[in-house]
Amino acid sequence: MGEEFRLAGPPTLEIHAVGTAPITKLDVVRNQRYVFSTAPHRQTLDLKWTDADPPPESVSYYYVRVQQADGNLAWSSPLWIHPQRK
């Protein structure tokens, strides 16, 4: 599950999340670290996020974690990104 690919430059994630209850928190995780969080408090969220400080020479994985007001959680499949060497 997930995707693996090469990318030149910083990765940009286009996130579309629809909850069954209001989304209280959305996190972007890179290599086991939270790198972005937002608390939209609404049921639908469209967001574009660019990693301004990606690791330059190593493979990184990203996924999105969503928490709803009712306590339910959801995760995206990971994106494994290999930096494209120039």
C-alpha positions in Angstrom: 0.0 0.0 0.0 1.1 3.6 -0.6 3.2 4.9 -3.4 7.0 5.2 -4.0 8.6 7.7 -6.4 11.4 10.1 -7.1 10.9 13.8 -6.8 13.1 16.9 -7.5 12.5 19.7 -5.0 10.4 19.8 -1.9 7.3 17.6 -1.8 3.8 19.2 -1.8 0.9 17.2 -0.5 -2.7 18.0 -1.6 -4.9 16.7 1.1 -8.7 16.2 0.9 -10.3 14.8 4.0 -14.0 14.3 4.7 -15.0 13.1 8.2 -18.1 11.5 9.5 -17.8 14.0 12.4 -15.9 17.4 12.6 -12.1 17.0 12.1 -10.5 18.3 15.2 -6.9 17.7 14.2 -4.9 16.9 11.0 -1.2 16.0 11.2 1.4 15.4 8.5 4.0 12.9 9.7 7.5 12.6 8.0 9.8 9.8 9.2 8.1 9.3 12.5 7.9 13.1 13.3 5.0 15.5 13.2 6.0 18.2 10.7 2.6 20.0 10.4 -0.6 20.2 12.4 -3.8 22.1 12.0 -7.1 22.1 13.9 -9.9 22.9 11.4 -12.9 21.9 13.5 -15.0 21.2 10.4 -16.1 18.1 8.6 -14.4 18.7 5.2 -10.8 19.9 4.7 -8.9 20.8 1.5 -5.3 21.7 2.1 -2.1 22.1 0.2 1.1 21.7 2.2 4.8 21.9 1.1 7.6 20.5 3.2 9.9 23.6 3.4 12.7 21.5 4.9 12.8 18.0 3.5 15.8 15.8 4.1 18.1 16.4 1.1 19.8 13.1 0.5 17.6 10.4 2.1 14.4 8.6 1.4 11.5 10.0 3.4 8.0 8.8 4.0 4.9 11.0 4.7 1.4 10.2 5.8 -1.6 12.1 7.0 -3.3 11.4 10.3 -6.8 12.7 11.0 -8.7 12.9 14.4 -12.4 13.6 14.6 -14.4 15.1 17.4 -16.0 11.7 18.2 -12.5 10.2 18.8 -12.2 8.2 15.6 -8.9 8.3 13.8 -7.9 7.8 10.1 -4.5 7.5 8.4 -3.5 7.8 4.8 -1.2 5.2 3.1 2.4 6.4 3.1 4.2 8.2 0.3 7.8 7.1 0.0 9.8 9.9 -1.7 13.3 9.5 -3.1 15.1 12.7 -3.7 16.0 13.1 -7.4 19.6 13.8 -7.8 20.6 16.5 -10.2 
